[in-house]
Amino acid sequence: MSELAIGEDWKLSKTQIAAYRRDGLLVPPYRVPSDILLRMRESVDKLLRDNAEIAPESLVCPHISYGPTHDAAAAAQWFAYASNPRILDLVEQLIGLDIILWGSQVFCKPAQSGKAIPWHQDGQYWPIKPRATCSVWIAIDDAMPENGCMRYIPGSHANAAVYAHRTSGRSDVVLDQEVEPALFDASSARDDVLEAGQFSLHDVYLIHGSNANHSPKRRAAFVIRYMPASSLFERFIGDEHNQAGVSFSMSKRPIWLLRGRDRAGNDFTIGHGDDYQLVPRVSDETQDARN
């Protein structure tokens, strides 16, 4: 397991890329460096302290400032994690040179009381056309079966189809949506077991979920959403969504072009305010050298 030095690339083999295409999920042979992992754990602790009224399983987009308890300085730390060039090196090999950061989330299942997440697909309501996202799931704590690690159905992404979801009506889950059980084989499920610092990458169409955490150990993770800039983040009005009691709007969300060029006419000004000029970009000259 490698913690490569700054300046070195993280590379996937052809076999690893083929496994991602086949299964819809890959755990690469790399780790978040220990010093960054320590800072991420401190950031999670601060986020939980400052937002005690929000369900810890669903802290949406910490890389965006959204109030006095999560200001620009706090958001900048999460943005730095989400724009780590080594992680982008891996994502680039799966979705291409042109990369947009459009979302992130902290999922923290408290010890003994962390809620389950039913079998679902991520992209049901995401305004991305064509629908395409690589999610990077970073384990900030060890993620094991006993504390509710992510589980997934290998190959369930292969048809690039959004399956019918039903409302469960349950109050003991984070997400009140689940894939109709008759549409997939739950017996084929695998555990996405990760030690702290490890991470997995998964496809937008992958069916996945997780069990409740009844163990004495917390399970915290930071999930980063990247889309290729050949897709359009299609904003619309009246799009309030709710997850675990947290409301958010896709039409007002800021997005960032982290690498390459925009190919689909995306709007990178909405939601940025006066900070828009700080958006990091790869210059055309650098991009030309990459092609």
ABEGO torsion letter per residue (X at the ends): XBBBBBGBBBBBBAAAAAAAAAAGBBBBABBBBAAAAAAAAAAAAAAAAAAAABBAABBBGAABBAEAABBAAAAAAAAAAAABAAAAAAAAAAAEABBBBABBBBBBBBBGABBBBBBBBAAAABBBOBBBBBBBBBBABBBBAAAGBBBBBBGAAAAGBBBBBBBAGBAABABABBBBAAABBAAABBBBBBBBGBBBBBBAABBBBBBBBABABBBBBBBBBBBBAABBBBBBBGABBBBGGBBBBAAABBBBBABEBBAAGBBAABGAEAAAAABBBBBAAAAAAAX
